[in-house]
Amino acid sequence: MTERPLAAVILAAGLGTRMRSETPKHLHPLLGRRLVDWVIEAGRALGPDPLVVVTSPDHADVFEGVEVAIQAEPRGTGDAAAAARASLEGFQGSVLVLTGDCATITPGLLGDLLATHHSAQAASTVLSFELDDPGAYGRIVRGVDGSLQAIVEARDASDAELALHEVNSSIYVFEAEQLWPALERLRSNNDQGELYLTDTVRDLVREGEAVAVHMAPDSQEVEGVNTRVELAAAAAVLRDRINREHMLAGATIVDPANTWIEPDVQLEPDCTIQPFTMLSGSTKVARGASVGPHAVAVDTEIGEGALVGPFCYLRPGTVLGAGAKAGTFVEIKNSRIGERTKVPHLSYMGDADIGDDTNVAAGNITVNFSHEEGKAKGRTTIGDNVRTGVHNAFVAPVEIGDDAWIGAGSVITEDVPPESLAIARQRQVTKEGYVREKRERDD
């Protein structure tokens, strides 16, 4: 059987009450994306047209780049699949049905599922897997010849069926011509009073249609998420995959089990990521850079050979030039730090542009908040080869020229010309003998 046009339907209308959350299960954050977004990305990799997400009326506006279908009432997975029919009006081909909580599914496994479906010339193909403790998963019931007979939900299963270890992943391929009539015949005569998508498989078998099973070799790829415990387990699986890919591509991750890197982060070969580091968003780490330990970088560009020290927080819009340093207990936000420039410790640089070869001493702060309504934050500009003192504050907007020096303890409110020394602090007053004289008076 030649491959046919492909559509994909992702079922993401359930509330997920076992999450014990006001946030619907499919919208919970998971390593830089929402839970359902991982499923969307895996399905999109196969090039379906259309790709439809079935959701509840309350969440129709939270999806972009996909077609949305609405399940008006939570009447079960069969009803959810039927809600996508209008979006597939006139479509003839294979329909891949995915559950929106299977974040660890891979395009490779879905491709293998489709290959099995096409080679078997099946009306439907079920993706199954094996578990030592199947729990609440629906059981795959096979005949004596190994063919699929039915999928039985755990709460409707007999003791013999509950003893089976092959379970349903809730991921299927259907031929559209068989799917829609099968959905129309569904009845809710089960323990939950719902329309089960699994019953369409049973009915197709009874009608003599070819129904195939593709067993996933690794259960980690297909286990769904129903609780926060399972959400954390899925995050660990995704973390390990991401870290493995980076390491095989030449990045050093010293402790992969304690390093969290989101999927859109880019690491060049020969960079080093130390333990307990989190890299998020569109962060890029160049060759030879070292980040961490205990560092956080969000939407940040870390240049070649740059050093990010322990307990450093790099917020969105940060750019560290080649050879630059952001040291211990440093926070940088929306700032460009020049090549070989050092912000070694205990400083906050926000909305700043700092040139090359500058040294920012301990305890420096850019003061960029505007108290005037509607007025944008000012920026601090510090030139090349500047030397600041400890405990400097720069009240934006302000500009420090190249090769300037700033005296310790200064609050800089005016521009400093190049090659100048700026001191802005109260003169020290020392009263000799004050303590001795006070003690004598008190006695």
Residue pairs with C-beta under 8 A, 6 or more apart in sequence:
1 118
1 119
1 121
2 118
3 94
3 114
3 118
4 92
4 93
4 94
4 118
4 175
5 49
5 91
5 92
5 93
5 94
6 46
6 47
6 48
6 49
6 93
6 94
6 95
6 96
6 114
7 48
7 49
7 50
7 51
7 52
7 88
7 91
7 93
7 94
7 95
7 96
7 176
8 43
8 44
8 46
8 48
8 50
8 51
8 52
8 95
8 96
8 97
8 98
9 52
9 53
9 54
9 69
9 81
9 84
9 88
9 95
9 96
9 97
9 98
10 36
10 39
10 40
10 43
10 51
10 52
10 53
10 54
10 66
10 98
10 99
10 100
11 54
11 77
11 80
11 81
11 97
11 98
11 99
11 100
11 170
12 26
12 36
12 39
12 53
12 54
12 55
12 100
12 101
13 54
13 55
13 56
13 71
13 74
13 80
13 83
14 24
14 25
14 26
14 74
14 100
14 101
15 24
15 25
15 56
15 74
16 24
16 25
16 26
16 28
16 101
16 226
18 226
18 227
19 25
19 28
19 226
19 227
19 228
19 231
20 228
21 28
21 228
24 56
24 59
25 35
25 101
25 225
25 226
26 34
26 35
26 36
26 55
26 100
26 101
27 34
27 35
27 36
27 59
27 62
28 34
28 35
28 225
28 231
29 35
30 38
30 103
30 231
30 234
30 235
30 238
31 235
31 238
31 239
31 242
31 260
31 262
31 263
32 262
32 263
32 264
32 280
32 281
33 41
33 262
33 263
35 100
35 101
35 103
35 225
35 231
35 234
36 53
36 100
36 101
38 103
38 104
38 105
38 238
39 98
39 99
39 100
39 101
39 102
39 103
39 105
40 51
40 53
40 66
42 98
42 105
42 106
42 107
42 110
43 51
43 96
43 98
43 110
44 51
45 107
45 110
46 96
46 107
46 110
46 111
46 114
48 96
50 67
50 87
50 88
50 91
51 66
51 67
52 66
52 67
52 68
52 69
52 84
52 87
52 88
53 63
53 66
53 67
53 68
53 69
53 100
54 68
54 69
54 70
54 71
54 80
54 81
54 83
54 84
55 62
55 63
55 68
55 69
55 70
55 71
56 70
56 71
56 74
57 70
57 72
60 68
60 70
67 87
69 83
69 84
69 86
69 87
70 83
71 79
71 80
71 83
72 83
73 79
75 188
75 194
75 195
76 188
76 192
76 194
76 195
76 196
76 197
77 170
77 194
77 195
77 196
77 197
77 198
78 183
78 186
78 194
78 195
78 196
78 197
78 199
78 200
79 186
79 194
79 195
80 197
81 97
81 179
81 183
81 197
82 180
82 183
82 184
82 195
85 180
85 183
88 95
88 176
91 176
92 176
92 177
93 175
93 176
94 114
94 117
94 118
94 173
94 174
94 175
94 176
95 173
95 174
95 175
95 176
95 179
96 110
96 113
96 114
96 171
96 172
96 173
97 171
97 172
97 173
97 174
97 197
98 105
98 110
98 171
99 169
99 170
99 171
99 224
101 224
101 225
101 226
102 169
102 170
102 171
102 222
102 223
102 224
102 225
103 225
103 234
103 238
104 220
104 221
104 222
104 223
104 234
104 237
104 238
105 171
105 221
105 222
106 221
109 127
109 216
109 221
109 222
110 171
112 214
113 125
113 127
113 171
113 173
113 214
114 173
116 122
116 125
116 212
116 214
117 124
117 125
117 173
117 212
117 214
120 210
120 212
121 210
122 173
122 175
122 209
122 210
122 211
122 212
123 174
123 175
123 178
123 204
123 209
123 210
123 211
124 172
124 173
124 174
124 175
124 178
124 179
124 200
124 201
124 204
124 209
124 211
124 212
125 172
125 173
125 211
125 212
125 213
125 214
126 140
126 148
126 151
126 168
126 169
126 171
126 172
126 201
126 211
126 212
126 213
126 214
127 169
127 171
127 172
127 213
127 214
127 215
127 216
127 222
128 140
128 166
128 167
128 168
128 169
128 213
128 214
128 215
128 216
129 166
129 167
129 169
129 215
129 216
129 218
129 219
129 221
129 222
129 223
130 165
130 166
130 167
130 215
130 219
131 137
131 165
131 167
131 219
132 165
134 154
134 162
134 164
134 165
134 167
135 154
136 154
136 155
137 154
137 167
137 168
138 151
138 152
138 153
138 154
138 157
138 167
138 168
138 170
138 198
139 151
139 152
139 154
139 157
139 161
139 162
139 164
139 166
139 167
139 168
140 148
140 151
140 164
140 166
140 167
140 168
140 213
141 148
141 149
141 150
141 151
141 152
141 161
141 164
142 148
142 149
142 166
142 213
143 149
147 211
148 201
148 205
148 211
148 212
148 213
149 202
149 205
150 198
150 201
150 202
150 205
151 168
151 198
151 201
151 202
152 158
152 161
152 198
153 190
153 191
153 192
153 196
153 198
154 162
155 191
155 192
156 190
156 191
166 215
168 198
169 216
169 222
169 224
170 197
170 224
171 222
172 197
172 201
174 182
174 200
178 204
178 209
179 200
182 200
182 203
182 204
183 195
183 197
183 200
185 200
185 203
186 195
186 196
186 199
186 200
187 195
187 199
188 194
188 195
190 196
201 211
204 211
205 211
216 222
220 237
223 230
223 233
223 234
224 230
225 231
225 234
238 263
239 256
239 259
239 260
239 261
240 256
240 257
242 261
242 262
242 263
243 253
243 256
243 259
243 261
244 256
246 253
246 261
246 267
246 273
247 253
247 256
249 267
249 269
250 268
250 269
250 270
251 267
251 268
251 269
251 270
251 271
251 272
251 273
251 285
252 270
252 271
252 272
252 273
253 259
253 261
253 273
254 272
254 273
254 274
254 275
255 274
255 275
255 276
258 275
258 276
259 273
259 274
259 275
259 276
259 277
259 278
259 292
260 277
260 278
260 279
261 267
261 273
261 278
261 279
262 279
262 280
262 281
262 283
264 281
264 282
265 279
265 280
265 281
265 282
265 283
265 284
265 285
266 282
266 283
266 284
266 285
267 273
267 279
267 284
267 285
268 284
268 285
268 286
268 287
268 289
268 304
269 287
270 287
270 288
271 285
271 286
271 287
271 288
271 289
271 290
271 291
271 302
272 289
272 290
272 291
273 279
273 285
273 290
273 291
273 292
274 290
274 291
274 292
274 293
274 294
274 295
275 292
275 293
275 294
276 292
276 293
276 294
277 291
277 292
277 293
277 294
277 295
277 296
277 297
278 295
278 296
278 297
279 285
279 291
279 297
280 296
280 297
280 298
280 299
281 298
281 299
281 300
281 316
282 299
283 297
283 298
283 299
283 300
283 301
283 302
283 314
284 300
284 301
284 302
285 291
285 297
285 302
286 301
286 302
286 303
286 304
286 305
286 306
286 322
287 304
287 305
288 304
288 305
289 302
289 303
289 304
289 305
289 306
289 307
289 308
289 320
290 306
290 307
290 308
291 297
291 302
291 308
292 308
292 309
292 310
292 312
293 310
294 310
294 311
295 308
295 309
295 310
295 311
295 312
295 313
295 314
296 312
296 313
296 314
297 308
297 314
297 318
298 314
298 315
298 316
299 315
299 316
299 317
299 318
300 314
300 315
300 316
300 317
300 318
300 319
300 320
301 318
301 319
301 320
302 308
302 314
302 320
303 319
303 320
303 321
303 322
303 323
303 324
303 339
304 322
304 323
305 322
305 323
306 320
306 321
306 322
306 323
306 324
306 325
306 326
307 324
307 325
307 326
307 327
308 314
308 320
308 325
308 326
309 325
309 326
309 327
309 328
309 330
309 344
309 345
310 328
311 328
311 329
312 326
312 327
312 328
312 329
312 330
312 331
312 332
313 330
313 331
313 332
314 320
314 326
314 331
314 332
315 331
315 332
315 333
315 334
315 350
316 333
316 334
317 333
317 334
317 335
318 332
318 333
318 334
318 335
318 336
318 337
319 335
319 336
319 337
320 326
320 332
320 337
321 336
321 337
321 338
321 339
321 340
321 341
321 356
322 339
322 340
323 339
323 340
324 337
324 338
324 339
324 340
324 341
324 342
324 343
325 341
325 342
325 343
325 344
326 332
326 337
326 343
327 342
327 343
327 344
327 345
328 344
328 345
328 346
329 345
329 346
330 343
330 344
330 345
330 346
330 347
330 348
330 349
331 347
331 348
331 349
331 350
332 343
332 348
332 349
332 350
333 348
333 349
333 350
333 351
334 350
334 351
335 349
335 350
335 351
335 352
335 353
335 354
335 366
336 352
336 353
336 354
337 343
337 349
337 354
338 354
338 355
338 356
338 357
338 358
338 384
339 356
339 357
340 356
340 357
341 354
341 355
341 356
341 357
341 358
341 359
341 360
342 358
342 359
342 360
343 349
343 354
343 360
343 364
344 359
344 360
344 361
344 362
345 362
346 362
346 363
347 360
347 361
347 362
347 363
347 364
347 365
348 364
348 365
348 366
349 360
349 364
349 366
349 380
350 366
350 368
351 366
351 368
351 377
351 378
351 379
351 380
351 396
352 366
352 368
352 379
352 380
352 381
352 382
352 394
352 396
353 379
353 380
353 381
353 382
354 360
354 381
354 382
354 386
355 382
355 383
355 384
355 385
355 386
355 402
356 384
356 385
357 384
357 385
358 382
358 383
358 384
358 385
358 386
358 387
358 388
359 386
359 387
359 388
360 382
360 388
361 387
361 388
361 389
361 390
361 392
361 408
362 390
362 391
363 390
363 391
363 392
364 388
364 390
364 391
364 392
364 393
364 394
365 392
365 393
365 394
366 380
366 393
366 394
366 396
367 393
367 394
367 395
367 396
368 377
368 378
368 379
368 380
368 396
369 377
370 376
370 377
370 378
377 396
378 396
378 397
378 398
379 396
379 397
380 394
380 396
380 397
380 398
380 399
380 400
381 398
381 399
381 400
382 388
382 394
382 399
382 400
383 399
383 400
383 401
383 402
383 403
383 404
383 418
384 402
384 403
385 402
385 403
386 400
386 401
386 402
386 403
386 404
386 405
386 406
387 404
387 405
387 406
388 405
388 406
389 405
389 406
389 407
389 408
389 409
389 410
390 408
390 409
391 408
391 409
392 406
392 408
392 409
392 410
392 411
392 412
393 410
393 411
393 412
394 400
394 412
395 411
395 412
395 413
398 412
398 413
398 414
398 415
398 416
399 415
399 416
400 406
400 412
400 415
400 416
400 422
401 415
401 416
401 417
401 418
401 419
401 420
402 418
402 419
403 418
403 419
404 416
404 417
404 418
404 419
404 420
404 421
404 422
405 420
405 421
405 422
406 412
406 416
406 421
406 422
406 423
407 421
407 422
407 423
407 424
407 425
409 425
410 422
410 423
410 424
410 425
411 424
411 425
412 422
412 424
413 424
416 422
